[in-house]
């Protein structure tokens, strides 16, 4: 088993990671500014929509204080593409040996996704100390987090999937939870109408809950 590799772990201050699907590139920069104003310095822009890559590039270029990461990274080619676009780190809903190796070769901080103890063991064997528990609520939620802390107390989790203002504090109280991910901070209707003030308020509320 490899020792934990600190260089593969992204660094940001927020305990809440907005998981965002951007469908129009012009939304990317004002959204990043709105999140920063609300106290959140990280955003996971997923590759679920073709606009995601250009959105990452726009944020990296125009909002340098935002730690922009690429989410839904599933293929080795994605690693090189998001790094070229300016992503500071990458996250995946799962992981393969090839994907992990591509991230390591690129020296791109990476958070692999896990759902089972076996997958957690594999991530640990690759030298990861932080993983994305996904989908968190569907794989056991808070009970799963508590159960994993016994045999894996040296591993940190980022539960994502079903996390909301109603349960995020309970997750963050657990000693093996470093942060949580969720999509509620950037609701599609607010983004569509360009209501960046609303997103700033949601970010402020999330930061307050995470304190």
C-alpha positions in Angstrom: 0.0 0.0 0.0 1.3 3.4 -0.9 1.7 6.2 1.6 -0.8 9.0 1.2 0.3 11.4 -1.5 -0.4 15.0 -0.4 0.2 16.4 -3.9 -2.8 14.5 -5.1 -5.1 16.2 -2.7 -6.7 19.6 -3.7 -6.4 22.5 -1.3 -9.3 24.9 -0.6 -10.9 26.4 2.5 -14.6 25.7 1.9 -16.2 22.7 3.5 -19.0 22.8 0.9 -18.3 22.0 -2.8 -21.0 23.1 -5.2 -21.5 20.5 -7.9 -22.5 22.4 -11.0 -23.8 21.6 -14.5 -23.2 24.7 -16.6 -25.2 24.7 -19.9 -24.2 28.2 -21.1 -20.6 29.3 -20.9 -21.7 32.9 -20.2 -23.0 31.8 -16.8 -19.6 30.5 -15.7 -17.8 33.8 -14.6 -20.7 35.5 -12.8 -21.5 32.3 -11.0 -17.9 32.0 -9.8 -18.0 35.6 -8.6 -21.3 35.0 -6.8 -20.0 31.9 -5.0 -16.8 33.8 -4.0 -18.9 36.7 -2.6 -20.8 34.1 -0.6 -17.7 32.7 0.9 -17.2 29.6 -1.2 -13.8 29.4 -2.9 -14.3 26.1 -4.8 -16.6 24.8 -7.5 -16.9 21.5 -9.3 -17.9 22.1 -12.8 -19.1 18.7 -14.2 -18.5 17.4 -17.7 -22.1 16.3 -18.0 -22.8 19.1 -20.5 -20.6 20.0 -23.5 -20.3 23.6 -22.1 -18.5 22.3 -19.1 -15.0 22.4 -20.5 -15.3 25.9 -21.9 -16.8 27.0 -18.6 -13.8 25.7 -16.7 -11.5 27.6 -19.0 -13.5 30.8 -18.6 -13.4 30.6 -14.8 -9.7 29.7 -14.7 -8.9 32.7 -16.9 -11.2 35.3 -15.4 -11.7 34.3 -11.8 -8.2 33.3 -10.6 -9.2 33.2 -6.9 -11.7 30.5 -7.5 -10.4 26.9 -7.1 -12.2 25.4 -10.1 -12.3 21.7 -10.5 -13.7 19.3 -13.1 -16.3 16.8 -12.1 -17.7 13.7 -13.8 -14.2 12.8 -15.0 -14.5 9.3 -16.3 -11.9 8.8 -19.1 -8.1 9.2 -19.2 -8.5 11.8 -21.9 -10.6 13.9 -19.6 -7.7 14.4 -17.3 -5.5 16.0 -20.0 -8.4 18.1 -21.4 -9.5 19.5 -18.0 -5.9 20.3 -17.0 -5.4 22.1 -20.3 -8.6 24.1 -19.7 -7.2 25.3 -16.3 -8.9 22.9 -13.8 -7.0 22.9 -10.5 -8.2 19.4 -9.6 -10.5 16.7 -10.9 -13.2 14.5 -9.3 -14.8 11.3 -10.5 -17.9 9.4 -9.6 -15.7 6.3 -9.5 -12.2 5.3 -10.5 -10.2 3.0 -12.6 -6.5 2.2 -12.4 -6.0 3.9 -15.7 -7.8 7.1 -14.6 -5.8 7.3 -11.4 -2.5 6.7 -13.3 -3.4 9.5 -15.8 -4.1 11.9 -12.9 -0.8 11.0 -11.2 1.2 11.3 -14.5 -0.4 14.7 -15.0 0.3 15.7 -11.4 -3.3 16.9 -11.2 -4.9 16.7 -7.8 -7.7 14.1 -8.0 -10.5 12.9 -5.8 -11.7 9.4 -6.9 -15.2 8.2 -6.2 -16.0 5.2 -4.0 -19.1 3.5 -2.8 -17.9 0.3 -1.0 -15.2 -0.7 1.5 -13.4 -2.6 -1.3 -13.2 0.5 -3.4 -12.0 2.5 -0.4 -9.2 0.0 0.0 -8.2 0.3 -3.6 -8.1 4.1 -3.4 -6.0 3.8 -0.2 -3.6 1.4 -2.0 -3.1 4.1 -4.7 -2.1 6.6 -2.0 -5.3 8.6 -1.7 -6.4 10.0 1.7 -9.5 11.8 0.4 -12.2 10.2 -1.6 -15.7 11.1 -2.9 -18.4 8.9 -1.3 -20.9 8.8 -4.1 -23.9 8.5 -4.2 -23.8 9.2 -0.5 -27.4 8.9 0.5 -28.1 6.0 -1.8 -25.2 4.0 -0.4 -26.2 4.3 3.2 -25.9 8.0 4.0 -24.8 9.0 7.5 -24.9 5.4 8.7 -22.4 4.4 6.0 -20.1 7.2 6.9 -20.1 6.2 10.6 -19.5 2.5 9.7 -16.6 3.4 7.5 -14.9 5.4 10.2 -14.1 2.2 12.1 -11.8 0.4 9.7 -10.9 3.5 7.7 -10.4 6.2 10.3 -7.3 7.4 8.4 -9.4 8.1 5.3 -11.3 11.4 4.7 -14.6 11.5 2.8 -16.5 14.0 0.6 -20.0 12.7 0.7 -21.9 13.8 -2.5 -25.3 12.8 -3.7 -28.4 13.6 -1.7 -26.6 16.0 0.6 -28.6 19.1 1.4 -29.0 21.9 4.0 -31.1 19.5 6.0 -28.4 16.9 6.5 -25.0 18.5 5.7 -24.3 19.5 9.3 -24.8 15.9 10.4 -22.3 14.8 7.8 -19.7 17.5 8.7 -19.9 16.5 12.4 -18.4 13.1 11.6 -14.6 13.0 12.1 -14.0 11.3 8.7 -15.8 13.9 6.7 -13.6 16.6 5.3 -16.3 18.4 3.2 -19.6 17.7 1.4 -20.6 18.2 -2.2 -24.1 19.2 -3.5 -26.0 21.0 -6.2 -28.5 23.0 -4.1 -26.3 26.1 -4.0 -26.7 26.8 -7.8 -30.3 25.9 -8.6 -31.0 25.7 -12.3 -33.9 28.2 -12.2 -31.8 30.9 -10.5 -28.9 30.3 -12.9 -31.3 30.6 -15.9 -32.6 34.0 -14.8 -29.1 35.2 -13.8 -30.1 35.7 -10.2 -26.5 35.7 -8.9 -27.6 37.5 -5.7 -29.7 34.5 -4.8 -26.8 32.1 -5.4 -24.6 34.3 -3.1 -27.2 34.1 -0.4 -27.4 30.3 -0.7 -23.6 30.2 -0.6 -23.6 32.3 2.6 -26.2 30.0 4.2 -24.1 26.9 3.3 -21.0 28.5 4.8 -22.9 29.4 8.0 -24.2 25.8 8.3 -20.7 24.4 7.8 -19.1 26.6 10.4 
